[in-house]
């Protein structure tokens, strides 16, 4: 799964306070540091993103794109093919054949369901249930009809706005800020803002510098910056390339479902 959102924002990088680095360079460094640490930490922390979908009762959720003029169009499912005939042989831009008890949101884990519109009106949180951080269930079922040629404020439509992803721990935010600052300084050719933490001591009169190693840390998936390497060693000690998956034996039976 790709990175959902940057771990930090450029304007929140306090590690580079006092450094004369332009905002655009810091913004690029914030994105780069987020991508690097996301990969180095085993792709565990996707960040939090908001998604808006128009569910269909056939088991998929149609992504809806909004435009500045207030209009909206469905995102193509396969190349440039739009779901003109996605339900029950209808010639309208409509989907759905029956009222489903539950629909699956396309991205997980779902952190928060912000809004559900049915026929343009918002539902109360007591009208639905989130199961297993991905399924939305509703007593009596969801609407079977979904007019994709109409905005979600009109009858015969419904839409879900939700937040999904995995929040970045505080140690990851700090590591991203420090790494972004170091990247920005290296690009700008500024070396006076911070002494790398891998340096053990300096003798100024003789200009003598002692370091811990000679870039061997790169072979271990490290960056040579204390805060960054500590975060990686703590949250991805085995240098996994992706999140570990739990294998459940087929004879283990059905697991308990998480309901919110």
Secondary structure as UniProt FT lines:
FT   HELIX           10..12
FT   TURN            15..18
FT   HELIX           23..40
FT   TURN            41..42
FT   STRAND          47..55
FT   TURN            57..58
FT   STRAND          61..66
FT   TURN            68..69
FT   STRAND          72..74
FT   TURN            79..80
FT   TURN            88..89
FT   STRAND          94..95
FT   STRAND          102..104
FT   STRAND          110..118
FT   TURN            119..120
FT   STRAND          121..122
FT   HELIX           125..127
FT   STRAND          129..131
FT   TURN            132..134
FT   STRAND          135..137
FT   TURN            139..140
FT   STRAND          146..147
FT   TURN            148..149
FT   TURN            152..153
FT   TURN            155..156
FT   STRAND          158..166
FT   HELIX           170..188
FT   TURN            197..198
FT   STRAND          199..203
FT   TURN            204..207
FT   STRAND          208..211
FT   HELIX           216..220
FT   HELIX           226..235
FT   TURN            237..238
FT   HELIX           250..252
//
